[in-house]
Amino acid sequence: SGFWVVVPAAGVGKRMGADRPKQYLPLLGRPLLSLTLRNILAWPGLAGIVVAVSEDDPYFAHIAEAGHPHVHRVTGGAERADSVLSALNYLAGRVPPETTVLVHDAARPCVSLDDIQSLLADDVSPMALLAQPASDTLKLGASDGNRQVVEKTLDRSRIWQAQTPQRAPLGELQRCLREGLERGAGITDEASALELAGHQPQLVEGQRDNIKVTLPGDIPLVESILRLRYA
Ligand code: C5P
C-alpha cells in the first residue's frame, strides 16, 4: 500500500540554455534532481519513486539518491507524456491499477509537505492537481502583422496555473495518457490527458513557492526558498 511518485526527468531543458539538462544543474551545490528526490523521500506514505531518464543519460547514476531502495529508474520518451507513460507501464506490472500515483516535475524541488498533505487529503478527488490562482491579469494574444496584440482579457477569477504533483489512479492515468498520445493531442500535464477523456480533476490550491525551474533567473529564486526550507 501507500502511493507511488513518478518523476519525469528525461527533458533537455532547452529554455535554460545550459551545458547539461536542467535537472542536473547544481543548486546549493547539489543537482536539482537530487534535491527533488530528497524532498519526495520524506513524504509520509511513500511506497516508491519511478524516475524517467533519457536512455543515454550519464548523470543519473551519480546522484546520491540513485541507489536508494525506493528509487527505480526507467527510460523516458520524446515528450514529457511519453516519459510519464513509460514509468506508469513499469508500475502497472507491479502494483494494482487503483494505486494512487503522484506525478511530480524533477524541476520543482520546493513543494512543501503541507501541499502534499492538501493534495492527498481524504476529501480530495482521486484525480487532482496542485494549482495556483492567477495573480496577474491575463491577456489572450493574437498576431497583427509581426506584432502581438490583445485579442481579449481572460476572466482572471477562473484562471489557475497548474503545478505538480498531479494525482490519479495508476490504471486510469495510464489509459488516458496512452489514448491522448495516440490522438496526437499536445499533452503538457497529466490533468490535460484526464480532461481529454472526460474527467474533471480537482484544483487544489498550492503555495506560490512551488516554482518550476525553467529559466536561468529561476535558480537564485529557488536557492533562496530552499535555503529557508532546509535552514
Ligand atoms: O519542459 P518542462 O519544464 O515542462 O518539463 C517538465 C518535466 O518533464 C521536467 O522534469 C523534464 O525533465 C520532464 N521531461 C521528460 N521527458 C521529456 C521532456 C520533459 O521527462 N521528453
Residues whose N, C-alpha, C, O or C-beta is under 5 A from the ligand:
A	BS01	C5P	P8 A9 A10 G11 A52 G76 G77 A78 E79 R80 S83 D105 A106 A107
